[in-house]
Amino acid sequence: METIPSFSKDATWSLVKIMPEVVINCPLCDHDISHAFDTRQFRGHTIYNRVCACCGFVFQSPRMETNELDAFYASEYRQVYQGEAGPNPQDLLNQEERASALLNFAKDTISNITRHLDIGCSAGCLLEVFRDHYQSETVGVEPGDAYRRYAQSKGLIIYPDIADIKNANESKFDLISMAHVLEHLPDPVGYLISLREQYLLPQGWLLIEVPNLYCHDSFEIAHLASYSMHTLCQTLLRSGFEIFKHESHGRPRSELLGLYLTVLAKPGVQVDVISPEKMVAQKRQLGMLRRRVLQKLFPKQAWIR
């Protein structure tokens, strides 16, 4: 019988007391059998990821419980990842370049936007870039206190939680974007269904970007799930979205490495049957080998910064 591990903890950060939650059912297909996939150290914590035996979805277990996740993102996430709570020049530059890349991905398909919601909007750079292009109304959600205050100081409407949007009687949106957010959610399918039913207009668009399991390091304390293009698309289909456009790329960090997955989708028919992904471990190994080779052969193109 496989022993369920627990987090090891040191004094790297201390505001959140990690009490691990063991995830039994796959967040994508709800199957209750999974296998150990990856174990590694991250900032003094041992992170365990598992792979679903049914659909091939990779998810963290054990992980922080929901109330601990909320506290972590409100006050500690940026401190852990950046060493400081508020925006710094390099982070803002990355956000601006990522926002421009996402606009370039979307604008050939989306001709008009009237209301845009960006979840996990951070400093608000993506909201500003899309607002300036589409002349749209913008609303953001950012749980991090320091980044939310920074975005609000620029005159943007930013809420700490998506539930606050409903409480404020905001109208629905014809674009919802989530850049590097879905991998942080404990229930991605349920969350996306809620977005589709409660916040997105029936003819609206959903723009998603996540790290690529087959190229990105992926396994971090805050990443509760790791997506391939296959499992990302399956997540969207099961949540009732139709996929219009997708790509893997490295913008803004690399010209060669497919670090990120970006998908543009619209509300569609909810799919209950999941198409499983096979040989996930082998694909991960091959993808990371390809990354190492490209880094060695073409270091300047592999990492722009």
N, C-alpha and C positions, 0 to 999 in steps of 0.2 A: 504494500500500500504506500502510495506516495505521501511524504510528509509535507504539510502546508507550511511554507516558510513565513517568517515575520520580518519586518523591517529592522535592520540594525541602525542604530542612531548614535551620532556623536554631537558635539557642540557646534556644528556648522551653522545651524540656525535654531532658534529656541522658542519663538513666539507661538508656533503651532506644535502641539504635542501629537505626534503621529500615532494613531490607533488604527492598525490596518484592518481593512474590510476585505474579506476573501470573496472573490467573484466566482460563483459557481456556474451561472448561466452565461453563455456567449452574448455580448451586447448586440451582435448582429442577428444571429439566427435563433438564439435562446436555447441552443443545445447545451446539455449539462456535462459533456465530457471534453476535456482539453488536456494538452500535454505541455510540459515545460519546453520553452522555446529559447529564452535568453536570460542570463543572470549577469549583472554587472554592478559596479560601484558608480554612484553619481553623487558628488558633493557630500560624501560621508554616509550615504545610505545605499543599501543593497536593493536594487530594483529587479523585480522578477516579472517577466512577460511570458504569457502562455499562448498557445495557438489552438483554436477550436478544431476538434477532430472531425467536425461535420462540414464547416464552410471555409476553414482556413483563415479566419479572422484572428489577428494578433492583438492581445489586450493585456493590460497590467493587472496582476493579482498576486499578492494582496495590494491594496491601494488605500489612500486616504479616504475616510468617510466624507459624506457630503458637507457636513458642517465644518470640517477641517479644511476641505477644499475652498469653501467660501472665505474662511479666515485667511488662508494662504494667499489667495488672489487679491484680497483687499489690502493686505499690508506687507506681504513677504515675497511675492513672486519676483518682482523686479530686483529686489535686494539680493535674492539668491542667484539670479541669472546675470545681473549686470553689476552687482556690488553697490548699487545705489537705488533709492526708491523712485527718483524722478528721471525725466528724459535727459539724455546727454547728446552731444552733437553727432556722434557716430550712429547712435540708434535712430535719431531723427532723420539722418541722411538715408539710412537703410529703409525706413518707413516711407519716405518720400519716393524713393526709387521703386520700391515694391508697389506702391500705389499707382505710379505711372505705368508700370508693367501690367498691372491688373486692368487699368483703363484701356490700354492698347489691346489686351485680350478680348475685352467685352464690347468695345465700341463698334466694331464691324458688324456685330450681331444685334446689339441693342441700339435702336435709333433714338429712343426718347425715354426719359425717366422724369417723373414728377415728384416722387417721394422715395427717399433712400434711407434704409436702416443699415448701419454697420455695427455688428455685434463683436465685442472685443476691439473697440475702435482705437484703443491706446491714445496716442497724441492727436488723433483726428485727421491725419494726413490723407488717408484714403477718402474720407468724407469731403475734404476740401478739393481734392483733384476731381472727383466725380461731380461735385457741385459746380465747379468752374466750367466743366465741359458740358454738362446737361442743363445747367441753370435750375437745379432741382432743390427741393426742400430736403434737409438732412437731419437725421437723428442718430445718436450713437448710444451704445451701451458699453460701459467700461467699469469693471469692478475695482480696479486699482485706484486707490484714493489719489495718489500723486499725479498719475497720468490723467485721470478724469478732471482734476482741477486745472491742469495745464490746458487740456482741450477746451474746457469751459471758459478759460481766460481769453481764448480766441473768438468767443462769441458763439460757439457751437452748443447745441442742445444735447447734453450727455446725461444719461441716467446710470445709476449704479447697477441696476438689475432689469432684466427684460420685463418683469412683472410691473415695474414702475411705469412702463409705457402704457399698459392697459389701464392702470389706475389714473393716468393722466388723460385718458380718453383720446389718445392719438389715433388718427385715421390709419388705415392699412397702407402698405407700401407696395410699389411696383418693382423695387429692387431690394433684396436683402443680401448683404455680403458678410462672409465669415472667413477672414484670412488668418490661418493658423489658430483656429479656435476649436474646430470639431474634434481634434485629437485630445483636447482637454476635457471633453464631456463624458460623464459616466454612462449616460444613456443617449447615444447619438440618434438612434432611430426615433425614440420618443420625442426628443427635442426638435428634430426636423419635422415630424408630424405636427407638433404644436405650432411651429413657425408657419407651416403651410395652411393650417386651419384657422389660426387666430391672427396672424400678422401680415400675411402675403396676399395680395390681390390674386384672383384666379388666373389673370393673364400676366402675372408678375414673373420676375426672374430671381433665381438664386445663384449667387456666385460664391464658390467654395475654393479655398486653397489649403493644402495640408502638406506636411513632410512626406517624402516618398520612402516607404519601407525598404525599397530595393536600391537606395542610394544614400539617403540621409542617415545620420547616426541614430536618430529616432528615439532611442530608449532613455527617457529622462523621468525624473520624479513627477513632473507635471503632465507627461504624455500618457494618458490612460488607454489610448489605442494607437496602433500604428497601421497606416493604410497603404495598400498597393492600389494601383488604378482599378484593378478588378474589385477589391472589397469596398473601395470608395463608391464606385458606381452601383454596386449591390446595395450599399447602405442607402443611397439616394432612391433607388428603385423601390426598396422596401418601405421607404418613407413617403412614397407617392409622388415622386418626381420623374420627369422625362428628361434624359440627358441630351443636350443639343451640341455641346462642344467640349473637348477636353484635350489636355496636353501635359506632358512632363517637361520640365525645364529647370534652369538654374538661376533665373533672374531674381534679385540683382547681384548675386554673389559669384556666379560661375557662367562661363560661356559653353562649357562642355558637359558638366555634370547635371543629371536629371534629379536635382535635389527635391523638387516640389511637384505636386500634382494640382492642377487647376481645372475646375469643371464649371460649366454654365448649364443650368437646368431650369425647367419650368414645371409647375404643377401638372401631374398626369394621373395615371391609374396606379394605385398601390399594388405592388407585387408581393405575394406571400411566399412564393417558392424561391429560395436562394440558390443561385448557381455557384457551386463550391469552387474554390481555387485549390489546385493541387501543387505539390512540391514547393511549398512556401519557403521552407528552410533552404533548399537548394537554390531557389531564385534569389534569396537574400544573400547567400554566399557568393553567387556569381555576380550579382550587382555590386557588392562591396569590393570584390576583386577587380571588376572593371574600373571602379572609382580609383582604387589604388594605382592601377596601371596608368590611367589618364593623368593622375596627379604627378606621377613620376616622369612621364614623357612630356607633358605640356603643363608645367606648374603655373605659368602665368595665365594661361587660358582657363585652367581648371579652377583657380581661385583668383578672382579679380580683386577681392579683399578678404 
